[in-house]
Amino acid sequence: MYPASSLNVALPGFMEIFNTDLRSVQWLLTGFTLAMGVIAPVSGYASERFGSKRIFIFCIAGIIVSSLLCALSWNIYALILFRVAQGLFSGLIQPVSLAMIYNIVPSEKQPFAISIWSFSTVLSTSIAPSLSGYLQGFNWPMLFLSTVPLAIGVLLAGIRFLPSEIANTNKSLDKTGLLLAAAGSLSLLILFGNLSRWNWSMPIFWICLVIGIGCSIGFVRHELRVKSPLLELRLFRSSLFSSSLIFSLILYIGLFTGVYFMPLYLQDIKGLTPFHTGLVFLPAAFCLTCATFLAGRLYHRAGPAWLVFAGSAILLVSTLYFSTIHPGTSLVAIIVWLAIRNIGTGLAINPATNAGMSAVPVGYSGHASALISWLRQIAAAMILGLFTSLFDTRFTSHQTRLGLQDGVQPGTPAYIDAYTLSVNEIFLIASVSIAITLPICLLLRRSGQDHQSNINL
């Protein structure tokens, strides 16, 4: 239940706790991400075969058990194993819970329900860094035990209130599709997760790339031919569903630059602790809350296109601002612009998701949510890998241009300038990607009901 981003600031602490190196503790994040990416395509089949309620309760129970096991870990390898288990359950519960909203909640209330669902997911990236920094310093098992009471509450509520569904016991598993999806996802996630360390001359780079692309192409060809596919790719025949998903994937570039690079900048250049860095993001978390629920309330009145356009425009302006920050930029200015940035995030993401899901025919919500979760997971890994590699390359280039030699300690003027210029360039590229999403907003103007009848499955 603890998100992958929550452990970013805790990795150095685990190196000391378990007396190990960064390469080992990095698998606390890598293993979690790989597990989420590999298991997501199975969620659609699992929901149909066993029922969404059963899968939801199973995943919550699994998260409780794996969190307890993480807290009881006796070495780094046990902790990595239990984090992988957490990733499997988390990778299932996200698409399953999204699909349940469209299967259970009335259509007029779905935008607000999506606001709650999306808010709980995105908010974790804002408060988890400060919380994890504090809990690790206090008592590291509390990093995982703190989620158990909430998970137990969700489990009991799910058992009590979620309606049961009739499971399709005759539903067969597309084993070939699962194998191709798992192999392709795993290869691409490993490749982009190591992009900053690997280069074009390394055989492992090309092995992962060829397997990833080859299996992905094979998966698409197979799913379009098989009678009972693992994922219903024909959903992409809906221009509304396709455009909303493309919009979300492109917008993720802008979102992850802020979530990933700003905490690094605040700690490495501003000298903030992980806990204080998290506090800087708290006002932004509050603004995210307000904007998320506002988007849910205004969805039927304003329509998804205008909400998404307004959110993207705000996100574009705020991201451009961060492409101009310098060592003298005040913390107050950063806090204010992070808050503005999250207003744009809250206005844009939820309406886009709801617009796409509303175009999905009844009975295919599980396939649609699985596609969304799977592709977002792959996109997130690719974005972070590409931007981390780009940052390292530009940082090295600026170091050379400014005459900064290897071995010079951080904190020198040349080091700070090189670091800041590299962060500026990352945000500038992210701004360009966000600008690309603005014309896509126009494709979200038609209602989902109009598009459902146009998908021939």
C-alpha positions as CSV (number, residue, x, y, z in Angstrom):
1,M,0.0,0.0,0.0
2,Y,2.9,2.2,0.6
3,P,3.6,3.7,-2.8
4,A,6.9,3.4,-4.6
5,S,7.7,7.1,-4.3
6,S,7.5,6.9,-0.5
7,L,10.7,5.0,-0.2
8,N,12.8,7.4,-2.4
9,V,14.0,9.4,0.5
10,A,14.4,6.3,2.7
11,L,16.9,4.3,0.6
12,P,20.1,5.8,2.3
13,G,18.6,4.9,5.7
14,F,18.1,1.2,4.7
15,M,21.7,1.1,3.5
16,E,22.7,1.8,7.1
17,I,20.0,-0.3,8.8
18,F,20.9,-3.5,6.8
19,N,24.6,-2.6,6.2
20,T,24.4,-2.9,2.4
21,D,25.0,-0.9,-0.7
22,L,22.8,1.3,-2.9
23,R,22.6,-1.3,-5.7
24,S,20.9,-3.7,-3.3
25,V,18.4,-1.2,-1.6
26,Q,17.5,0.2,-5.1
27,W,15.6,-3.1,-5.6
28,L,13.1,-2.0,-3.0
29,L,11.8,0.4,-5.7
30,T,12.8,-1.5,-8.8
31,G,11.2,-4.8,-7.6
32,F,8.0,-3.0,-6.6
33,T,7.7,-1.2,-9.9
34,L,8.4,-4.4,-12.0
35,A,5.8,-6.3,-10.0
36,M,3.2,-3.7,-10.6
37,G,3.9,-3.5,-14.3
38,V,3.9,-7.2,-14.9
39,I,0.7,-8.0,-13.0
40,A,-1.5,-5.2,-14.2
41,P,-2.6,-6.9,-17.5
42,V,-4.0,-9.8,-15.5
43,S,-6.5,-7.6,-13.6
44,G,-9.2,-7.7,-16.3
45,Y,-9.2,-11.5,-16.5
46,A,-9.1,-11.9,-12.7
47,S,-12.1,-9.6,-12.2
48,E,-14.2,-11.5,-14.7
49,R,-13.1,-15.0,-13.5
50,F,-13.4,-14.4,-9.8
51,G,-15.4,-11.2,-9.4
52,S,-14.1,-7.7,-8.6
53,K,-15.1,-7.8,-5.0
54,R,-13.2,-11.0,-4.3
55,I,-10.1,-9.7,-6.1
56,F,-10.3,-6.4,-4.2
57,I,-10.6,-8.1,-0.8
58,F,-7.8,-10.5,-1.7
59,C,-5.5,-7.7,-2.7
60,I,-6.2,-5.7,0.5
61,A,-5.6,-8.8,2.6
62,G,-2.4,-9.4,0.6
63,I,-1.2,-5.8,1.2
64,I,-1.8,-6.2,5.0
65,V,0.2,-9.5,5.2
66,S,3.0,-8.2,3.0
67,S,3.2,-5.0,5.0
68,L,3.5,-6.9,8.2
69,L,6.2,-9.1,6.6
70,C,8.1,-6.0,5.4
71,A,8.1,-4.7,9.0
72,L,9.5,-8.1,10.3
73,S,12.2,-8.4,7.6
74,W,15.5,-9.7,9.0
75,N,17.7,-8.6,6.1
76,I,17.6,-6.6,2.9
77,Y,16.8,-9.6,0.7
78,A,13.7,-10.5,2.7
79,L,12.5,-6.9,2.6
80,I,13.0,-6.8,-1.2
81,L,11.0,-10.1,-1.6
82,F,8.1,-8.7,0.5
83,R,8.2,-5.4,-1.4
84,V,7.8,-7.4,-4.6
85,A,4.7,-9.1,-3.1
86,Q,3.4,-5.6,-2.2
87,G,3.9,-4.6,-5.8
88,L,1.9,-7.5,-7.1
89,F,-1.1,-6.8,-4.9
90,S,-0.9,-3.0,-5.6
91,G,-0.6,-3.6,-9.3
92,L,-3.9,-5.6,-9.2
93,I,-5.9,-3.3,-6.9
94,Q,-5.5,-0.1,-8.9
95,P,-7.2,-1.3,-12.1
96,V,-9.7,-3.4,-10.2
97,S,-10.8,-0.5,-8.0
98,L,-11.1,1.8,-11.1
99,A,-13.2,-0.7,-12.9
100,M,-15.5,-1.2,-9.9
101,I,-16.3,2.5,-9.9
102,Y,-17.9,2.2,-13.4
103,N,-19.6,-1.1,-12.6
104,I,-21.1,0.1,-9.3
105,V,-21.4,3.9,-9.1
106,P,-24.2,5.6,-11.1
107,S,-23.0,7.5,-14.2
108,E,-23.9,10.9,-12.8
109,K,-21.8,10.3,-9.7
110,Q,-18.8,8.7,-11.5
111,P,-16.8,11.9,-12.0
112,F,-16.8,12.7,-8.3
113,A,-16.0,9.0,-7.5
114,I,-13.0,9.2,-9.9
115,S,-11.9,12.4,-8.1
116,I,-11.7,10.5,-4.8
117,W,-10.0,7.5,-6.5
118,S,-7.4,9.6,-8.3
119,F,-6.9,11.9,-5.3
120,S,-5.9,9.1,-3.0
121,T,-3.4,7.9,-5.6
122,V,-1.7,11.2,-6.4
123,L,-1.8,12.6,-2.9
124,S,0.5,9.8,-1.7
125,T,3.3,11.2,-3.8
126,S,3.0,14.6,-2.0
127,I,2.9,13.4,1.7
128,A,4.7,10.1,1.5
129,P,8.3,11.6,1.3
130,S,8.0,13.6,4.5
131,L,6.1,10.8,6.3
132,S,8.6,8.2,5.3
133,G,11.6,10.4,6.3
134,Y,10.1,10.9,9.8
135,L,9.0,7.3,10.4
136,Q,12.3,5.9,9.3
137,G,14.1,8.1,11.8
138,F,11.7,7.2,14.5
139,N,11.3,3.4,13.9
140,W,11.7,2.0,10.4
141,P,9.1,-0.9,10.7
142,M,6.5,1.9,11.2
143,L,7.0,2.7,7.5
144,F,5.0,-0.4,6.7
145,L,3.0,-0.9,9.9
146,S,1.4,2.6,9.5
147,T,-0.6,1.3,6.5
148,V,-2.0,-1.7,8.3
149,P,-4.8,-0.1,10.3
150,L,-6.1,1.8,7.3
151,A,-5.9,-1.3,5.2
152,I,-7.9,-3.3,7.8
153,G,-10.6,-0.6,7.8
154,V,-10.8,-0.7,4.0
155,L,-11.0,-4.5,4.1
156,L,-13.9,-4.5,6.6
157,A,-15.7,-1.8,4.6
158,G,-15.2,-3.8,1.4
159,I,-16.6,-6.9,2.9
160,R,-19.6,-5.1,4.3
161,F,-20.6,-2.7,1.6
162,L,-19.2,-3.8,-1.8
163,P,-21.8,-5.7,-3.9
164,S,-20.9,-9.2,-5.0
165,E,-20.7,-10.0,-8.7
166,I,-21.4,-13.2,-10.6
167,A,-18.1,-14.6,-11.6
168,N,-17.6,-16.1,-15.1
169,T,-16.2,-19.5,-14.1
170,N,-15.8,-20.4,-17.8
171,K,-13.5,-17.5,-18.5
172,S,-10.2,-18.9,-19.7
173,L,-6.8,-17.3,-19.2
174,D,-5.0,-16.2,-22.4
175,K,-1.7,-17.8,-21.4
176,T,0.1,-16.7,-24.6
177,G,-1.0,-13.1,-24.2
178,L,0.1,-13.2,-20.5
179,L,3.5,-14.5,-21.4
180,L,4.0,-11.9,-24.1
181,A,2.7,-9.1,-21.9
182,A,4.9,-10.1,-18.9
183,A,8.0,-10.6,-21.0
184,G,7.6,-7.3,-22.9
185,S,6.7,-5.3,-19.7
186,L,9.6,-6.8,-17.7
187,S,12.1,-6.2,-20.4
188,L,11.1,-2.6,-21.0
189,L,10.8,-1.8,-17.3
190,I,14.3,-3.2,-16.6
191,L,15.7,-1.3,-19.7
192,F,14.3,2.1,-18.8
193,G,15.0,1.6,-15.1
194,N,18.7,1.2,-15.9
195,L,18.9,3.7,-18.7
196,S,21.1,6.1,-16.7
197,R,23.7,3.3,-16.2
198,W,23.6,1.4,-19.4
199,N,24.6,2.7,-22.9
200,W,24.1,1.7,-26.5
201,S,27.3,-0.4,-26.6
202,M,26.2,-2.8,-23.9
203,P,24.6,-6.2,-25.1
204,I,22.1,-6.2,-22.2
205,F,20.7,-2.9,-23.5
206,W,19.9,-4.4,-26.9
207,I,18.7,-7.7,-25.5
208,C,16.1,-5.9,-23.3
209,L,15.1,-3.6,-26.1
210,V,14.6,-6.4,-28.7
211,I,12.7,-8.6,-26.3
212,G,10.6,-5.6,-25.1
213,I,9.6,-4.4,-28.6
214,G,9.3,-7.9,-30.1
215,C,7.0,-9.2,-27.3
216,S,5.0,-6.0,-27.4
217,I,4.4,-6.3,-31.2
218,G,3.6,-10.0,-30.8
219,F,1.2,-9.3,-27.9
220,V,-0.8,-6.8,-30.0
221,R,-1.0,-9.2,-33.0
222,H,-2.0,-12.1,-30.8
223,E,-4.7,-10.1,-28.8
224,L,-6.4,-8.9,-32.0
225,R,-6.7,-12.5,-33.2
226,V,-7.6,-14.5,-30.1
227,K,-11.3,-15.1,-29.2
228,S,-10.9,-14.4,-25.5
229,P,-8.0,-11.9,-25.2
230,L,-6.2,-11.0,-22.0
231,L,-6.8,-7.3,-22.8
232,E,-9.4,-6.0,-25.3
233,L,-7.2,-3.8,-27.5
234,R,-10.2,-3.1,-29.8
235,L,-11.2,-0.5,-27.2
236,F,-8.7,1.8,-29.0
237,R,-11.2,2.0,-31.8
238,S,-12.9,4.7,-29.6
239,S,-11.2,8.0,-30.4
240,L,-12.4,9.3,-27.0
241,F,-10.8,6.4,-25.1
242,S,-7.6,6.6,-27.1
243,S,-7.2,10.4,-26.9
244,S,-7.8,10.4,-23.2
245,L,-5.2,7.7,-22.6
246,I,-2.7,9.4,-24.9
247,F,-3.3,12.7,-23.1
248,S,-2.7,11.0,-19.7
249,L,0.5,9.4,-20.9
250,I,2.0,12.6,-22.3
251,L,0.9,14.6,-19.3
252,Y,2.7,12.1,-17.0
253,I,6.0,13.6,-18.4
254,G,5.2,16.9,-16.9
255,L,3.9,15.4,-13.6
256,F,6.9,13.2,-12.9
257,T,9.4,15.9,-13.4
258,G,8.0,17.8,-10.5
259,V,7.4,14.7,-8.3
260,Y,10.9,13.4,-8.9
261,F,13.3,16.3,-9.6
262,M,12.0,19.0,-7.3
263,P,12.6,16.9,-4.1
264,L,16.2,16.2,-5.4
265,Y,16.8,19.9,-6.1
266,L,15.5,21.0,-2.7
267,Q,17.7,18.5,-0.9
268,D,20.9,18.7,-3.0
269,I,20.8,22.5,-3.7
270,K,18.6,24.0,-0.9
271,G,20.0,21.6,1.7
272,L,16.6,20.6,3.1
273,T,16.1,17.3,4.9
274,P,13.7,14.7,3.5
275,F,11.2,15.5,6.2
276,H,11.3,19.3,5.5
277,T,11.2,18.6,1.7
278,G,7.9,16.8,2.3
279,L,6.6,19.8,4.3
280,V,7.3,22.0,1.3
281,F,4.9,19.8,-0.7
282,L,2.1,19.8,1.8
283,P,0.4,23.1,0.6
284,A,0.5,21.6,-2.9
285,A,-1.2,18.5,-1.5
286,F,-4.0,20.6,-0.1
287,C,-4.4,22.4,-3.4
288,L,-4.5,19.1,-5.2
289,T,-7.3,18.0,-2.9
290,C,-9.4,21.1,-3.6
291,A,-8.8,21.0,-7.4
292,T,-9.5,17.2,-7.6
293,F,-12.9,17.5,-5.9
294,L,-13.7,20.7,-7.8
295,A,-13.1,18.9,-11.1
296,G,-15.5,16.2,-10.0
297,R,-18.2,18.7,-9.1
298,L,-17.8,20.7,-12.4
299,Y,-17.4,17.7,-14.7
300,H,-21.0,17.6,-16.0
301,R,-21.4,21.4,-16.0
302,A,-18.2,22.4,-17.8
303,G,-17.4,19.2,-19.6
304,P,-14.1,17.3,-19.7
305,A,-12.5,19.2,-22.5
306,W,-12.6,22.6,-20.8
307,L,-11.5,21.2,-17.4
308,V,-8.6,19.3,-19.0
309,F,-7.6,22.3,-21.1
310,A,-7.6,24.7,-18.1
311,G,-5.6,22.2,-16.0
312,S,-3.1,21.6,-18.8
313,A,-2.6,25.3,-19.3
314,I,-2.0,25.9,-15.6
315,L,0.4,23.0,-15.5
316,L,2.2,24.3,-18.5
317,V,2.7,27.8,-17.0
318,S,3.9,26.4,-13.7
319,T,6.3,24.0,-15.3
320,L,7.7,26.8,-17.4
321,Y,8.3,28.7,-14.2
322,F,10.4,25.8,-12.8
323,S,12.5,25.9,-16.0
324,T,13.7,29.3,-14.8
325,I,14.5,28.7,-11.1
326,H,17.9,29.5,-9.8
327,P,19.8,29.1,-6.5
328,G,18.4,32.4,-5.3
329,T,14.7,31.4,-5.8
330,S,13.0,31.6,-2.5
331,L,11.3,28.6,-0.8
332,V,8.1,30.6,-0.6
333,A,8.0,31.0,-4.4
334,I,8.7,27.3,-4.9
335,I,5.9,26.4,-2.5
336,V,3.4,28.8,-4.2
337,W,4.2,27.5,-7.7
338,L,4.1,23.8,-6.6
339,A,0.6,24.6,-5.2
340,I,-0.4,26.2,-8.6
341,R,1.1,23.2,-10.4
342,N,-1.0,20.8,-8.4
343,I,-4.2,22.8,-9.1
344,G,-3.6,22.1,-12.8
345,T,-2.9,18.5,-12.0
346,G,-6.2,18.1,-10.2
347,L,-8.2,19.8,-12.9
348,A,-6.7,17.8,-15.8
349,I,-6.1,14.2,-14.8
350,N,-9.5,13.1,-13.4
351,P,-11.7,14.5,-16.2
352,A,-9.5,12.9,-18.8
353,T,-9.7,9.5,-17.1
354,N,-13.5,9.7,-16.7
355,A,-14.0,10.8,-20.3
356,G,-12.1,7.8,-21.6
357,M,-13.7,5.3,-19.3
358,S,-17.2,6.6,-20.0
359,A,-16.6,5.7,-23.7
360,V,-16.1,2.0,-22.8
361,P,-19.0,-0.4,-23.4
362,V,-20.7,-2.0,-20.4
363,G,-18.8,-5.1,-19.3
364,Y,-15.4,-3.9,-20.6
365,S,-14.5,-1.6,-17.7
366,G,-12.0,-4.3,-16.4
367,H,-10.2,-4.4,-19.7
368,A,-10.1,-0.6,-20.0
369,S,-8.8,0.0,-16.4
370,A,-6.2,-2.8,-16.9
371,L,-5.0,-1.1,-20.1
372,I,-4.8,2.3,-18.4
373,S,-2.9,1.0,-15.3
374,W,-0.6,-1.1,-17.4
375,L,0.4,1.6,-19.9
376,R,0.7,4.3,-17.2
377,Q,3.1,2.0,-15.3
378,I,5.2,1.4,-18.4
379,A,5.1,5.1,-19.3
380,A,6.2,6.1,-15.7
381,A,9.2,3.9,-15.8
382,M,10.2,5.1,-19.3
383,I,9.8,8.7,-18.4
384,L,11.8,8.5,-15.2
385,G,14.5,6.4,-17.0
386,L,14.8,8.8,-20.0
387,F,14.8,12.0,-17.8
388,T,17.2,10.6,-15.3
389,S,19.6,9.7,-18.2
390,L,19.1,13.1,-19.8
391,F,19.7,14.8,-16.5
392,D,23.0,12.9,-16.0
393,T,24.1,13.7,-19.5
394,R,23.4,17.4,-19.2
395,F,24.8,17.6,-15.8
396,T,28.1,16.1,-17.0
397,S,28.1,18.5,-20.0
398,H,27.6,21.6,-17.8
399,Q,30.2,20.3,-15.4
400,T,32.7,20.2,-18.2
401,R,31.7,23.6,-19.6
402,L,32.0,25.2,-16.1
403,G,35.3,23.6,-15.4
404,L,34.1,21.4,-12.6
405,Q,36.3,18.3,-12.2
406,D,35.3,14.9,-10.9
407,G,35.7,14.5,-7.2
408,V,34.8,18.1,-6.3
409,Q,32.4,18.1,-3.4
410,P,28.8,19.3,-4.0
411,G,28.0,22.8,-2.8
412,T,30.6,24.7,-4.8
413,P,29.2,27.5,-7.1
414,A,30.1,25.6,-10.2
415,Y,28.4,22.4,-9.0
416,I,25.2,24.3,-8.0
417,D,25.1,26.1,-11.4
418,A,25.6,22.9,-13.3
419,Y,22.9,21.1,-11.3
420,T,20.4,24.0,-11.6
421,L,20.9,24.4,-15.4
422,S,20.3,20.6,-15.8
423,V,17.0,20.8,-13.8
424,N,15.9,23.9,-15.8
425,E,16.4,21.9,-19.1
426,I,14.4,19.0,-17.8
427,F,11.5,21.2,-16.9
428,L,11.7,23.0,-20.2
429,I,11.4,19.7,-22.1
430,A,8.5,18.7,-19.8
431,S,6.8,22.0,-20.7
432,V,7.0,21.2,-24.4
433,S,5.4,17.8,-23.7
434,I,2.6,19.4,-21.8
435,A,2.0,21.9,-24.6
436,I,1.5,19.0,-27.0
437,T,-1.5,17.9,-24.9
438,L,-3.5,21.1,-25.4
439,P,-4.8,20.2,-28.9
440,I,-5.7,16.7,-27.7
441,C,-8.1,18.3,-25.2
442,L,-10.4,19.2,-28.1
443,L,-10.9,15.5,-28.8
444,L,-12.5,15.1,-25.4
445,R,-15.5,17.2,-26.2
446,R,-17.9,14.5,-27.3
447,S,-19.7,12.4,-24.6
448,G,-18.7,8.9,-23.8
449,Q,-22.2,7.6,-24.5
450,D,-21.8,8.8,-28.1
451,H,-18.7,6.8,-28.4
452,Q,-19.8,3.5,-26.8
453,S,-21.9,2.6,-29.8
454,N,-19.0,3.2,-32.2
455,I,-16.8,0.5,-30.7
456,N,-17.2,-2.8,-32.6
457,L,-16.0,-5.5,-30.3
